[in-house]
Amino acid sequence: MGNADADALLSSDPLALLIGMLLDQQIPMETAFAGPKKLAERLATFDAATITAMDPDEFAALCAQPPAVHRFPGAMAKRIQALCQHLEENYDGKADAVWTQGSPDGREILKRLKTLPGYGDQKARIFLALLGKQLKIDATGWREAAGDYGQDGARRSIADVVDDQTLQEVRDFKRQMKAAKKK
């Protein structure tokens, strides 16, 4: 999303991708998805075990360090640690196991995503669409499970962003949705 180093981390590290999606609320998408790179630069080791083991106050301070990983760094620090704790307890700390362990279909992946701290139904569907559209996961029924976000050619979410033009199209769609809610 414009930051080559952050984009490379998101492409190569499933934990970074999950955290970026977690941070994607109430801030611009570029800021949210740059958050994992900020964390990776500040931590000696960027993995679920390290983040889980950190003192919550120290981790919150690390998230708040300028530039902060989110406009609400304390609240997001708690969510990130809860997410990492969940990954440690349920997936041996391996973020991609959420969508690979046992070769799940789209409905199962969606179910697993919904159990992640900080992931509600909509965020889970968007992330599933991101997995299908961007990472090309081979999970039967992922489009159906992702709902409208799984539509081919849609411009609804981060799952549809591949360049500056599609980013603008997604922003325009979100703006239209906000305007429609106000009516």
VMD Tcl script that builds the backbone (N, CA, C; Angstrom):
set m [mol new atoms 549]
animate dup $m
set s [atomselect $m all]
$s set {name element resname resid chain x y z} {
  {N N MET 1 A 0.824 -1.194 0.000}
  {CA C MET 1 A 0.000 0.000 0.000}
  {C C MET 1 A 0.865 1.252 0.000}
  {N N GLY 2 A 1.945 1.182 -0.713}
  {CA C GLY 2 A 2.757 2.373 -0.866}
  {C C GLY 2 A 4.054 2.369 -0.097}
  {N N ASN 3 A 4.198 1.518 0.881}
  {CA C ASN 3 A 5.428 1.418 1.648}
  {C C ASN 3 A 6.031 0.054 1.327}
  {N N ALA 4 A 7.074 0.047 0.511}
  {CA C ALA 4 A 7.632 -1.210 0.004}
  {C C ALA 4 A 8.052 -2.158 1.124}
  {N N ASP 5 A 8.685 -1.639 2.182}
  {CA C ASP 5 A 9.126 -2.502 3.282}
  {C C ASP 5 A 7.934 -3.094 4.040}
  {N N ALA 6 A 6.931 -2.270 4.301}
  {CA C ALA 6 A 5.736 -2.756 4.994}
  {C C ALA 6 A 5.000 -3.764 4.125}
  {N N ASP 7 A 4.902 -3.482 2.826}
  {CA C ASP 7 A 4.232 -4.401 1.908}
  {C C ASP 7 A 4.961 -5.740 1.838}
  {N N ALA 8 A 6.276 -5.705 1.845}
  {CA C ALA 8 A 7.060 -6.943 1.793}
  {C C ALA 8 A 6.810 -7.784 3.048}
  {N N LEU 9 A 6.737 -7.129 4.201}
  {CA C LEU 9 A 6.460 -7.864 5.442}
  {C C LEU 9 A 5.068 -8.482 5.398}
  {N N LEU 10 A 4.087 -7.715 4.944}
  {CA C LEU 10 A 2.721 -8.229 4.852}
  {C C LEU 10 A 2.642 -9.430 3.913}
  {N N SER 11 A 3.414 -9.396 2.845}
  {CA C SER 11 A 3.409 -10.480 1.860}
  {C C SER 11 A 4.112 -11.730 2.352}
  {N N SER 12 A 5.058 -11.557 3.262}
  {CA C SER 12 A 5.877 -12.698 3.687}
  {C C SER 12 A 5.552 -13.220 5.080}
  {N N ASP 13 A 4.819 -12.457 5.883}
  {CA C ASP 13 A 4.587 -12.852 7.272}
  {C C ASP 13 A 3.090 -12.838 7.592}
  {N N PRO 14 A 2.487 -14.018 7.731}
  {CA C PRO 14 A 1.056 -14.096 8.024}
  {C C PRO 14 A 0.644 -13.373 9.314}
  {N N LEU 15 A 1.522 -13.355 10.319}
  {CA C LEU 15 A 1.203 -12.630 11.548}
  {C C LEU 15 A 1.075 -11.139 11.262}
  {N N ALA 16 A 1.969 -10.618 10.459}
  {CA C ALA 16 A 1.901 -9.196 10.090}
  {C C ALA 16 A 0.581 -8.897 9.394}
  {N N LEU 17 A 0.155 -9.784 8.526}
  {CA C LEU 17 A -1.093 -9.589 7.798}
  {C C LEU 17 A -2.294 -9.599 8.755}
  {N N LEU 18 A -2.316 -10.549 9.683}
  {CA C LEU 18 A -3.409 -10.596 10.670}
  {C C LEU 18 A -3.425 -9.347 11.544}
  {N N ILE 19 A -2.255 -8.890 11.969}
  {CA C ILE 19 A -2.182 -7.693 12.806}
  {C C ILE 19 A -2.587 -6.458 12.001}
  {N N GLY 20 A -2.133 -6.361 10.765}
  {CA C GLY 20 A -2.523 -5.236 9.919}
  {C C GLY 20 A -4.031 -5.148 9.777}
  {N N MET 21 A -4.662 -6.287 9.567}
  {CA C MET 21 A -6.123 -6.296 9.448}
  {C C MET 21 A -6.776 -5.919 10.765}
  {N N LEU 22 A -6.215 -6.386 11.862}
  {CA C LEU 22 A -6.729 -6.035 13.184}
  {C C LEU 22 A -6.691 -4.520 13.389}
  {N N LEU 23 A -5.618 -3.892 12.939}
  {CA C LEU 23 A -5.444 -2.447 13.109}
  {C C LEU 23 A -6.300 -1.624 12.156}
  {N N ASP 24 A -6.875 -2.266 11.147}
  {CA C ASP 24 A -7.623 -1.551 10.113}
  {C C ASP 24 A -9.010 -1.145 10.603}
  {N N GLN 25 A -9.027 -0.138 11.444}
  {CA C GLN 25 A -10.270 0.478 11.896}
  {C C GLN 25 A -9.957 1.863 12.432}
  {N N GLN 26 A -10.754 2.812 12.017}
  {CA C GLN 26 A -10.673 4.197 12.468}
  {C C GLN 26 A -9.369 4.908 12.102}
  {N N ILE 27 A -8.638 4.327 11.159}
  {CA C ILE 27 A -7.444 4.974 10.618}
  {C C ILE 27 A -7.348 4.614 9.134}
  {N N PRO 28 A -6.575 5.364 8.358}
  {CA C PRO 28 A -6.404 5.010 6.949}
  {C C PRO 28 A -5.782 3.619 6.793}
  {N N MET 29 A -6.185 2.926 5.731}
  {CA C MET 29 A -5.677 1.571 5.485}
  {C C MET 29 A -4.148 1.525 5.453}
  {N N GLU 30 A -3.542 2.533 4.822}
  {CA C GLU 30 A -2.078 2.537 4.722}
  {C C GLU 30 A -1.433 2.575 6.097}
  {N N THR 31 A -2.014 3.334 7.009}
  {CA C THR 31 A -1.474 3.426 8.372}
  {C C THR 31 A -1.635 2.098 9.097}
  {N N ALA 32 A -2.818 1.498 8.960}
  {CA C ALA 32 A -3.079 0.225 9.626}
  {C C ALA 32 A -2.099 -0.849 9.171}
  {N N PHE 33 A -1.919 -0.968 7.872}
  {CA C PHE 33 A -1.090 -2.043 7.349}
  {C C PHE 33 A 0.403 -1.730 7.423}
  {N N ALA 34 A 0.761 -0.511 7.819}
  {CA C ALA 34 A 2.163 -0.185 8.112}
  {C C ALA 34 A 2.491 -0.493 9.573}
  {N N GLY 35 A 1.469 -0.671 10.402}
  {CA C GLY 35 A 1.663 -0.949 11.828}
  {C C GLY 35 A 2.540 -2.152 12.122}
  {N N PRO 36 A 2.325 -3.289 11.452}
  {CA C PRO 36 A 3.180 -4.446 11.731}
  {C C PRO 36 A 4.659 -4.186 11.458}
  {N N LYS 37 A 4.956 -3.401 10.429}
  {CA C LYS 37 A 6.359 -3.084 10.136}
  {C C LYS 37 A 6.959 -2.255 11.268}
  {N N LYS 38 A 6.176 -1.336 11.814}
  {CA C LYS 38 A 6.655 -0.545 12.950}
  {C C LYS 38 A 6.975 -1.461 14.126}
  {N N LEU 39 A 6.074 -2.413 14.388}
  {CA C LEU 39 A 6.309 -3.354 15.486}
  {C C LEU 39 A 7.543 -4.212 15.226}
  {N N ALA 40 A 7.661 -4.712 14.014}
  {CA C ALA 40 A 8.801 -5.565 13.680}
  {C C ALA 40 A 10.124 -4.831 13.864}
  {N N GLU 41 A 10.140 -3.541 13.550}
  {CA C GLU 41 A 11.362 -2.749 13.722}
  {C C GLU 41 A 11.696 -2.518 15.192}
  {N N ARG 42 A 10.676 -2.529 16.045}
  {CA C ARG 42 A 10.875 -2.225 17.465}
  {C C ARG 42 A 11.116 -3.462 18.325}
  {N N LEU 43 A 10.814 -4.618 17.789}
  {CA C LEU 43 A 10.972 -5.863 18.540}
  {C C LEU 43 A 12.211 -6.605 18.062}
  {N N ALA 44 A 12.882 -7.263 18.986}
  {CA C ALA 44 A 14.036 -8.078 18.595}
  {C C ALA 44 A 13.572 -9.252 17.739}
  {N N THR 45 A 12.430 -9.821 18.088}
  {CA C THR 45 A 11.834 -10.926 17.341}
  {C C THR 45 A 10.365 -10.628 17.146}
  {N N PHE 46 A 9.901 -10.700 15.920}
  {CA C PHE 46 A 8.499 -10.427 15.603}
  {C C PHE 46 A 7.774 -11.755 15.425}
  {N N ASP 47 A 7.177 -12.227 16.514}
  {CA C ASP 47 A 6.360 -13.435 16.436}
  {C C ASP 47 A 5.340 -13.415 17.567}
  {N N ALA 48 A 4.371 -14.309 17.492}
  {CA C ALA 48 A 3.280 -14.339 18.464}
  {C C ALA 48 A 3.790 -14.615 19.878}
  {N N ALA 49 A 4.765 -15.497 20.015}
  {CA C ALA 49 A 5.281 -15.839 21.347}
  {C C ALA 49 A 5.927 -14.629 22.016}
  {N N THR 50 A 6.719 -13.883 21.270}
  {CA C THR 50 A 7.386 -12.702 21.817}
  {C C THR 50 A 6.370 -11.656 22.252}
  {N N ILE 51 A 5.395 -11.398 21.403}
  {CA C ILE 51 A 4.390 -10.385 21.714}
  {C C ILE 51 A 3.548 -10.813 22.911}
  {N N THR 52 A 3.172 -12.078 22.965}
  {CA C THR 52 A 2.375 -12.597 24.082}
  {C C THR 52 A 3.128 -12.478 25.405}
  {N N ALA 53 A 4.410 -12.749 25.373}
  {CA C ALA 53 A 5.211 -12.774 26.600}
  {C C ALA 53 A 5.541 -11.386 27.149}
  {N N MET 54 A 5.376 -10.357 26.349}
  {CA C MET 54 A 5.739 -9.011 26.800}
  {C C MET 54 A 4.811 -8.516 27.898}
  {N N ASP 55 A 5.375 -7.720 28.791}
  {CA C ASP 55 A 4.578 -7.035 29.802}
  {C C ASP 55 A 3.589 -6.127 29.073}
  {N N PRO 56 A 2.302 -6.184 29.426}
  {CA C PRO 56 A 1.307 -5.375 28.715}
  {C C PRO 56 A 1.615 -3.877 28.684}
  {N N ASP 57 A 2.119 -3.341 29.783}
  {CA C ASP 57 A 2.440 -1.911 29.804}
  {C C ASP 57 A 3.615 -1.594 28.888}
  {N N GLU 58 A 4.611 -2.471 28.874}
  {CA C GLU 58 A 5.759 -2.264 27.982}
  {C C GLU 58 A 5.347 -2.382 26.518}
  {N N PHE 59 A 4.467 -3.342 26.229}
  {CA C PHE 59 A 4.009 -3.492 24.862}
  {C C PHE 59 A 3.172 -2.287 24.433}
  {N N ALA 60 A 2.337 -1.794 25.328}
  {CA C ALA 60 A 1.527 -0.603 25.023}
  {C C ALA 60 A 2.434 0.595 24.748}
  {N N ALA 61 A 3.496 0.750 25.535}
  {CA C ALA 61 A 4.443 1.841 25.313}
  {C C ALA 61 A 5.147 1.690 23.965}
  {N N LEU 62 A 5.477 0.460 23.606}
  {CA C LEU 62 A 6.110 0.197 22.322}
  {C C LEU 62 A 5.158 0.559 21.180}
  {N N CYS 63 A 3.874 0.256 21.342}
  {CA C CYS 63 A 2.880 0.586 20.312}
  {C C CYS 63 A 2.638 2.093 20.221}
  {N N ALA 64 A 2.807 2.796 21.328}
  {CA C ALA 64 A 2.572 4.238 21.370}
  {C C ALA 64 A 3.767 5.051 20.916}
  {N N GLN 65 A 4.939 4.432 20.898}
  {CA C GLN 65 A 6.157 5.133 20.488}
  {C C GLN 65 A 5.951 5.764 19.106}
  {N N PRO 66 A 6.291 7.054 18.962}
  {CA C PRO 66 A 6.092 7.712 17.664}
  {C C PRO 66 A 6.975 7.111 16.572}
  {N N PRO 67 A 6.445 6.920 15.400}
  {CA C PRO 67 A 5.027 7.033 15.070}
  {C C PRO 67 A 4.257 5.832 15.613}
  {N N ALA 68 A 3.155 6.117 16.280}
  {CA C ALA 68 A 2.353 5.076 16.910}
  {C C ALA 68 A 1.794 4.113 15.865}
  {N N VAL 69 A 1.533 2.872 16.298}
  {CA C VAL 69 A 1.004 1.882 15.369}
  {C C VAL 69 A -0.479 2.118 15.066}
  {N N HIS 70 A -1.140 2.919 15.880}
  {CA C HIS 70 A -2.564 3.204 15.704}
  {C C HIS 70 A -2.884 4.466 16.486}
  {N N ARG 71 A -3.969 5.112 16.140}
  {CA C ARG 71 A -4.330 6.332 16.883}
  {C C ARG 71 A -4.784 6.017 18.299}
  {N N PHE 72 A -5.138 4.759 18.575}
  {CA C PHE 72 A -5.465 4.292 19.930}
  {C C PHE 72 A -4.477 3.185 20.304}
  {N N PRO 73 A -3.224 3.550 20.550}
  {CA C PRO 73 A -2.193 2.521 20.729}
  {C C PRO 73 A -2.398 1.625 21.944}
  {N N GLY 74 A -2.931 2.158 23.030}
  {CA C GLY 74 A -3.136 1.324 24.219}
  {C C GLY 74 A -4.175 0.248 23.985}
  {N N ALA 75 A -5.299 0.637 23.432}
  {CA C ALA 75 A -6.366 -0.329 23.152}
  {C C ALA 75 A -5.904 -1.361 22.123}
  {N N MET 76 A -5.195 -0.905 21.108}
  {CA C MET 76 A -4.740 -1.833 20.071}
  {C C MET 76 A -3.631 -2.744 20.587}
  {N N ALA 77 A -2.823 -2.258 21.501}
  {CA C ALA 77 A -1.791 -3.126 22.091}
  {C C ALA 77 A -2.451 -4.314 22.784}
  {N N LYS 78 A -3.528 -4.052 23.524}
  {CA C LYS 78 A -4.254 -5.141 24.195}
  {C C LYS 78 A -4.812 -6.124 23.177}
  {N N ARG 79 A -5.374 -5.601 22.101}
  {CA C ARG 79 A -5.955 -6.478 21.075}
  {C C ARG 79 A -4.887 -7.302 20.369}
  {N N ILE 80 A -3.754 -6.679 20.078}
  {CA C ILE 80 A -2.664 -7.406 19.415}
  {C C ILE 80 A -2.174 -8.531 20.319}
  {N N GLN 81 A -1.981 -8.227 21.597}
  {CA C GLN 81 A -1.522 -9.272 22.514}
  {C C GLN 81 A -2.568 -10.377 22.660}
  {N N ALA 82 A -3.839 -10.022 22.696}
  {CA C ALA 82 A -4.896 -11.035 22.788}
  {C C ALA 82 A -4.903 -11.916 21.532}
  {N N LEU 83 A -4.720 -11.295 20.374}
  {CA C LEU 83 A -4.650 -12.052 19.123}
  {C C LEU 83 A -3.476 -13.022 19.156}
  {N N CYS 84 A -2.312 -12.539 19.565}
  {CA C CYS 84 A -1.122 -13.387 19.623}
  {C C CYS 84 A -1.288 -14.504 20.654}
  {N N GLN 85 A -1.906 -14.208 21.773}
  {CA C GLN 85 A -2.181 -15.226 22.790}
  {C C GLN 85 A -3.079 -16.320 22.208}
  {N N HIS 86 A -4.105 -15.917 21.483}
  {CA C HIS 86 A -5.011 -16.872 20.845}
  {C C HIS 86 A -4.250 -17.757 19.853}
  {N N LEU 87 A -3.379 -17.145 19.068}
  {CA C LEU 87 A -2.580 -17.916 18.112}
  {C C LEU 87 A -1.661 -18.898 18.829}
  {N N GLU 88 A -1.086 -18.470 19.931}
  {CA C GLU 88 A -0.216 -19.354 20.715}
  {C C GLU 88 A -1.013 -20.546 21.259}
  {N N GLU 89 A -2.174 -20.274 21.804}
  {CA C GLU 89 A -2.980 -21.323 22.445}
  {C C GLU 89 A -3.636 -22.276 21.459}
  {N N ASN 90 A -3.982 -21.784 20.281}
  {CA C ASN 90 A -4.767 -22.591 19.352}
  {C C ASN 90 A -4.035 -23.040 18.094}
  {N N TYR 91 A -2.948 -22.355 17.744}
  {CA C TYR 91 A -2.266 -22.648 16.483}
  {C C TYR 91 A -0.744 -22.704 16.640}
  {N N ASP 92 A -0.270 -22.988 17.836}
  {CA C ASP 92 A 1.173 -23.052 18.091}
  {C C ASP 92 A 1.901 -21.795 17.626}
  {N N GLY 93 A 1.204 -20.655 17.678}
  {CA C GLY 93 A 1.803 -19.383 17.311}
  {C C GLY 93 A 1.902 -19.134 15.820}
  {N N LYS 94 A 1.401 -20.050 15.020}
  {CA C LYS 94 A 1.518 -19.932 13.562}
  {C C LYS 94 A 0.255 -19.294 13.000}
  {N N ALA 95 A 0.364 -18.052 12.573}
  {CA C ALA 95 A -0.796 -17.309 12.085}
  {C C ALA 95 A -1.436 -17.975 10.878}
  {N N ASP 96 A -0.628 -18.454 9.945}
  {CA C ASP 96 A -1.215 -19.043 8.744}
  {C C ASP 96 A -1.948 -20.346 9.010}
  {N N ALA 97 A -1.741 -20.948 10.160}
  {CA C ALA 97 A -2.476 -22.171 10.503}
  {C C ALA 97 A -3.980 -21.897 10.590}
  {N N VAL 98 A -4.348 -20.650 10.837}
  {CA C VAL 98 A -5.767 -20.286 10.879}
  {C C VAL 98 A -6.431 -20.672 9.557}
  {N N TRP 99 A -5.741 -20.513 8.454}
  {CA C TRP 99 A -6.335 -20.827 7.158}
  {C C TRP 99 A -5.718 -22.021 6.451}
  {N N THR 100 A -4.719 -22.667 7.067}
  {CA C THR 100 A -4.107 -23.831 6.412}
  {C C THR 100 A -4.253 -25.130 7.190}
  {N N GLN 101 A -4.321 -25.050 8.496}
  {CA C GLN 101 A -4.334 -26.261 9.331}
  {C C GLN 101 A -5.519 -27.163 8.972}
  {N N GLY 102 A -5.225 -28.360 8.509}
  {CA C GLY 102 A -6.267 -29.317 8.195}
  {C C GLY 102 A -6.987 -29.067 6.875}
  {N N SER 103 A -6.428 -28.240 6.004}
  {CA C SER 103 A -7.030 -27.932 4.694}
  {C C SER 103 A -8.508 -27.549 4.796}
  {N N PRO 104 A -8.818 -26.486 5.538}
  {CA C PRO 104 A -10.219 -26.100 5.739}
  {C C PRO 104 A -10.853 -25.492 4.489}
  {N N ASP 105 A -12.175 -25.572 4.423}
  {CA C ASP 105 A -12.888 -24.892 3.346}
  {C C ASP 105 A -13.172 -23.457 3.783}
  {N N GLY 106 A -13.788 -22.678 2.902}
  {CA C GLY 106 A -14.046 -21.270 3.188}
  {C C GLY 106 A -14.872 -21.044 4.438}
  {N N ARG 107 A -15.914 -21.847 4.636}
  {CA C ARG 107 A -16.753 -21.673 5.827}
  {C C ARG 107 A -15.970 -21.926 7.110}
  {N N GLU 108 A -15.099 -22.928 7.102}
  {CA C GLU 108 A -14.301 -23.225 8.288}
  {C C GLU 108 A -13.292 -22.105 8.558}
  {N N ILE 109 A -12.680 -21.590 7.513}
  {CA C ILE 109 A -11.734 -20.481 7.697}
  {C C ILE 109 A -12.465 -19.286 8.283}
  {N N LEU 110 A -13.637 -18.971 7.754}
  {CA C LEU 110 A -14.424 -17.859 8.280}
  {C C LEU 110 A -14.737 -18.086 9.760}
  {N N LYS 111 A -15.139 -19.275 10.104}
  {CA C LYS 111 A -15.433 -19.622 11.502}
  {C C LYS 111 A -14.199 -19.388 12.384}
  {N N ARG 112 A -13.047 -19.834 11.914}
  {CA C ARG 112 A -11.802 -19.650 12.669}
  {C C ARG 112 A -11.451 -18.177 12.813}
  {N N LEU 113 A -11.602 -17.423 11.728}
  {CA C LEU 113 A -11.288 -15.989 11.779}
  {C C LEU 113 A -12.187 -15.272 12.780}
  {N N LYS 114 A -13.439 -15.653 12.848}
  {CA C LYS 114 A -14.378 -15.013 13.778}
  {C C LYS 114 A -14.016 -15.271 15.236}
  {N N THR 115 A -13.235 -16.306 15.512}
  {CA C THR 115 A -12.820 -16.572 16.899}
  {C C THR 115 A -11.606 -15.743 17.307}
  {N N LEU 116 A -10.965 -15.089 16.341}
  {CA C LEU 116 A -9.789 -14.282 16.661}
  {C C LEU 116 A -10.203 -13.022 17.405}
  {N N PRO 117 A -9.510 -12.697 18.498}
  {CA C PRO 117 A -9.801 -11.445 19.196}
  {C C PRO 117 A -9.678 -10.254 18.249}
  {N N GLY 118 A -10.688 -9.392 18.278}
  {CA C GLY 118 A -10.679 -8.207 17.438}
  {C C GLY 118 A -11.245 -8.427 16.046}
  {N N TYR 119 A -11.656 -9.648 15.740}
  {CA C TYR 119 A -12.218 -9.970 14.432}
  {C C TYR 119 A -13.700 -10.293 14.585}
  {N N GLY 120 A -14.536 -9.378 14.133}
  {CA C GLY 120 A -15.963 -9.647 14.073}
  {C C GLY 120 A -16.305 -10.255 12.725}
  {N N ASP 121 A -17.591 -10.359 12.456}
  {CA C ASP 121 A -18.053 -10.981 11.216}
  {C C ASP 121 A -17.528 -10.258 9.984}
  {N N GLN 122 A -17.678 -8.952 9.934}
  {CA C GLN 122 A -17.264 -8.201 8.752}
  {C C GLN 122 A -15.760 -8.279 8.534}
  {N N LYS 123 A -14.986 -8.071 9.575}
  {CA C LYS 123 A -13.521 -8.124 9.447}
  {C C LYS 123 A -13.085 -9.520 9.006}
  {N N ALA 124 A -13.731 -10.543 9.553}
  {CA C ALA 124 A -13.397 -11.915 9.170}
  {C C ALA 124 A -13.703 -12.161 7.693}
  {N N ARG 125 A -14.838 -11.666 7.212}
  {CA C ARG 125 A -15.203 -11.846 5.798}
  {C C ARG 125 A -14.238 -11.081 4.884}
  {N N ILE 126 A -13.856 -9.892 5.292}
  {CA C ILE 126 A -12.894 -9.114 4.503}
  {C C ILE 126 A -11.556 -9.842 4.449}
  {N N PHE 127 A -11.116 -10.360 5.591}
  {CA C PHE 127 A -9.825 -11.051 5.608}
  {C C PHE 127 A -9.886 -12.322 4.765}
  {N N LEU 128 A -10.987 -13.044 4.822}
  {CA C LEU 128 A -11.139 -14.231 3.990}
  {C C LEU 128 A -11.072 -13.852 2.514}
  {N N ALA 129 A -11.718 -12.753 2.135}
  {CA C ALA 129 A -11.646 -12.279 0.756}
  {C C ALA 129 A -10.214 -11.899 0.392}
  {N N LEU 130 A -9.503 -11.282 1.314}
  {CA C LEU 130 A -8.099 -10.934 1.086}
  {C C LEU 130 A -7.279 -12.199 0.836}
  {N N LEU 131 A -7.520 -13.228 1.640}
  {CA C LEU 131 A -6.795 -14.493 1.452}
  {C C LEU 131 A -7.067 -15.075 0.065}
  {N N GLY 132 A -8.327 -15.033 -0.341}
  {CA C GLY 132 A -8.680 -15.596 -1.630}
  {C C GLY 132 A -8.197 -14.771 -2.805}
  {N N LYS 133 A -8.403 -13.473 -2.722}
  {CA C LYS 133 A -8.078 -12.606 -3.856}
  {C C LYS 133 A -6.587 -12.300 -3.958}
  {N N GLN 134 A -5.947 -12.042 -2.841}
  {CA C GLN 134 A -4.539 -11.631 -2.875}
  {C C GLN 134 A -3.576 -12.804 -2.720}
  {N N LEU 135 A -3.888 -13.736 -1.812}
  {CA C LEU 135 A -2.982 -14.861 -1.563}
  {C C LEU 135 A -3.374 -16.119 -2.333}
  {N N LYS 136 A -4.525 -16.041 -3.004}
  {CA C LYS 136 A -4.986 -17.153 -3.850}
  {C C LYS 136 A -5.080 -18.484 -3.094}
  {N N ILE 137 A -5.622 -18.433 -1.866}
  {CA C ILE 137 A -5.765 -19.672 -1.110}
  {C C ILE 137 A -6.660 -20.635 -1.875}
  {N N ASP 138 A -6.389 -21.903 -1.697}
  {CA C ASP 138 A -7.162 -22.949 -2.356}
  {C C ASP 138 A -8.123 -23.541 -1.333}
  {N N ALA 139 A -9.198 -22.812 -1.067}
  {CA C ALA 139 A -10.192 -23.256 -0.093}
  {C C ALA 139 A -11.568 -23.214 -0.759}
  {N N THR 140 A -12.138 -24.359 -0.921}
  {CA C THR 140 A -13.442 -24.452 -1.555}
  {C C THR 140 A -14.445 -23.546 -0.842}
  {N N GLY 141 A -15.189 -22.774 -1.626}
  {CA C GLY 141 A -16.263 -21.959 -1.081}
  {C C GLY 141 A -15.840 -20.682 -0.378}
  {N N TRP 142 A -14.608 -20.243 -0.581}
  {CA C TRP 142 A -14.184 -19.026 0.120}
  {C C TRP 142 A -14.981 -17.809 -0.349}
  {N N ARG 143 A -15.280 -17.713 -1.636}
  {CA C ARG 143 A -16.035 -16.552 -2.138}
  {C C ARG 143 A -17.417 -16.474 -1.491}
  {N N GLU 144 A -18.096 -17.594 -1.425}
  {CA C GLU 144 A -19.423 -17.622 -0.815}
  {C C GLU 144 A -19.351 -17.268 0.663}
  {N N ALA 145 A -18.375 -17.808 1.354}
  {CA C ALA 145 A -18.220 -17.525 2.782}
  {C C ALA 145 A -17.875 -16.061 3.034}
  {N N ALA 146 A -17.142 -15.449 2.116}
  {CA C ALA 146 A -16.764 -14.041 2.266}
  {C C ALA 146 A -17.922 -13.103 1.934}
  {N N GLY 147 A -18.991 -13.632 1.363}
  {CA C GLY 147 A -20.150 -12.804 1.030}
  {C C GLY 147 A -19.814 -11.789 -0.048}
  {N N ASP 148 A -20.365 -10.589 0.078}
  {CA C ASP 148 A -20.148 -9.540 -0.922}
  {C C ASP 148 A -18.671 -9.223 -1.121}
  {N N TYR 149 A -17.855 -9.409 -0.079}
  {CA C TYR 149 A -16.423 -9.117 -0.189}
  {C C TYR 149 A -15.708 -10.086 -1.127}
  {N N GLY 150 A -16.307 -11.250 -1.366}
  {CA C GLY 150 A -15.698 -12.245 -2.239}
  {C C GLY 150 A -16.017 -12.058 -3.707}
  {N N GLN 151 A -16.897 -11.120 -4.016}
  {CA C GLN 151 A -17.287 -10.909 -5.411}
  {C C GLN 151 A -16.091 -10.528 -6.269}
  {N N ASP 152 A -16.000 -11.166 -7.403}
  {CA C ASP 152 A -14.943 -10.850 -8.352}
  {C C ASP 152 A -15.177 -9.446 -8.901}
  {N N GLY 153 A -14.157 -8.633 -8.926}
  {CA C GLY 153 A -14.254 -7.279 -9.449}
  {C C GLY 153 A -14.820 -6.256 -8.480}
  {N N ALA 154 A -15.143 -6.677 -7.266}
  {CA C ALA 154 A -15.683 -5.745 -6.267}
  {C C ALA 154 A -14.600 -4.758 -5.844}
  {N N ARG 155 A -15.034 -3.628 -5.335}
  {CA C ARG 155 A -14.116 -2.623 -4.797}
  {C C ARG 155 A -14.665 -2.189 -3.447}
  {N N ARG 156 A -14.697 -3.126 -2.501}
  {CA C ARG 156 A -15.324 -2.900 -1.213}
  {C C ARG 156 A -14.345 -2.771 -0.041}
  {N N SER 157 A -13.166 -3.377 -0.162}
  {CA C SER 157 A -12.303 -3.482 1.014}
  {C C SER 157 A -10.836 -3.619 0.617}
  {N N ILE 158 A -10.003 -3.758 1.618}
  {CA C ILE 158 A -8.570 -3.962 1.415}
  {C C ILE 158 A -8.308 -5.188 0.542}
  {N N ALA 159 A -9.215 -6.138 0.542}
  {CA C ALA 159 A -9.054 -7.339 -0.276}
  {C C ALA 159 A -8.987 -7.008 -1.758}
  {N N ASP 160 A -9.524 -5.848 -2.132}
  {CA C ASP 160 A -9.601 -5.453 -3.535}
  {C C ASP 160 A -8.514 -4.465 -3.955}
  {N N VAL 161 A -7.670 -4.071 -3.039}
  {CA C VAL 161 A -6.647 -3.058 -3.330}
  {C C VAL 161 A -5.395 -3.719 -3.895}
  {N N VAL 162 A -5.083 -3.330 -5.142}
  {CA C VAL 162 A -3.863 -3.825 -5.774}
  {C C VAL 162 A -2.973 -2.699 -6.288}
  {N N ASP 163 A -3.530 -1.476 -6.327}
  {CA C ASP 163 A -2.763 -0.326 -6.803}
  {C C ASP 163 A -3.463 0.950 -6.335}
  {N N ASP 164 A -2.923 2.094 -6.733}
  {CA C ASP 164 A -3.506 3.372 -6.303}
  {C C ASP 164 A -4.942 3.547 -6.797}
  {N N GLN 165 A -5.218 3.103 -8.010}
  {CA C GLN 165 A -6.561 3.255 -8.559}
  {C C GLN 165 A -7.586 2.441 -7.773}
  {N N THR 166 A -7.265 1.177 -7.484}
  {CA C THR 166 A -8.226 0.355 -6.730}
  {C C THR 166 A -8.352 0.854 -5.295}
  {N N LEU 167 A -7.291 1.416 -4.746}
  {CA C LEU 167 A -7.380 2.012 -3.414}
  {C C LEU 167 A -8.387 3.155 -3.430}
  {N N GLN 168 A -8.319 3.996 -4.440}
  {CA C GLN 168 A -9.268 5.102 -4.549}
  {C C GLN 168 A -10.692 4.588 -4.752}
  {N N GLU 169 A -10.848 3.552 -5.542}
  {CA C GLU 169 A -12.176 2.973 -5.768}
  {C C GLU 169 A -12.769 2.422 -4.470}
  {N N VAL 170 A -11.936 1.783 -3.655}
  {CA C VAL 170 A -12.396 1.276 -2.356}
  {C C VAL 170 A -12.781 2.455 -1.460}
  {N N ARG 171 A -11.973 3.490 -1.446}
  {CA C ARG 171 A -12.298 4.672 -0.640}
  {C C ARG 171 A -13.618 5.297 -1.084}
  {N N ASP 172 A -13.815 5.384 -2.386}
  {CA C ASP 172 A -15.067 5.936 -2.908}
  {C C ASP 172 A -16.254 5.081 -2.473}
  {N N PHE 173 A -16.102 3.769 -2.529}
  {CA C PHE 173 A -17.176 2.866 -2.106}
  {C C PHE 173 A -17.496 3.074 -0.622}
  {N N LYS 174 A -16.463 3.156 0.203}
  {CA C LYS 174 A -16.677 3.357 1.646}
  {C C LYS 174 A -17.352 4.700 1.917}
  {N N ARG 175 A -16.962 5.717 1.189}
  {CA C ARG 175 A -17.580 7.029 1.328}
  {C C ARG 175 A -19.072 6.957 0.975}
  {N N GLN 176 A -19.393 6.259 -0.090}
  {CA C GLN 176 A -20.790 6.086 -0.503}
  {C C GLN 176 A -21.592 5.343 0.574}
  {N N MET 177 A -20.987 4.327 1.167}
  {CA C MET 177 A -21.674 3.557 2.205}
  {C C MET 177 A -21.942 4.415 3.447}
  {N N LYS 178 A -20.970 5.259 3.814}
  {CA C LYS 178 A -21.163 6.151 4.952}
  {C C LYS 178 A -22.284 7.149 4.676}
  {N N ALA 179 A -22.295 7.690 3.471}
  {CA C ALA 179 A -23.338 8.659 3.095}
  {C C ALA 179 A -24.713 7.991 3.113}
  {N N ALA 180 A -24.782 6.762 2.652}
  {CA C ALA 180 A -26.068 6.053 2.631}
  {C C ALA 180 A -26.551 5.775 4.053}
  {N N LYS 181 A -25.644 5.485 4.974}
  {CA C LYS 181 A -26.034 5.247 6.380}
  {C C LYS 181 A -26.586 6.509 7.033}
  {N N LYS 182 A -26.038 7.661 6.645}
  {CA C LYS 182 A -26.501 8.921 7.234}
  {C C LYS 182 A -27.911 9.263 6.816}
  {N N LYS 183 A -28.341 8.767 5.654}
  {CA C LYS 183 A -29.672 9.090 5.144}
  {C C LYS 183 A -30.713 8.344 5.875}
}
mol reanalyze $m
mol bondsrecalc $m
mol representation Tube
mol addrep $m
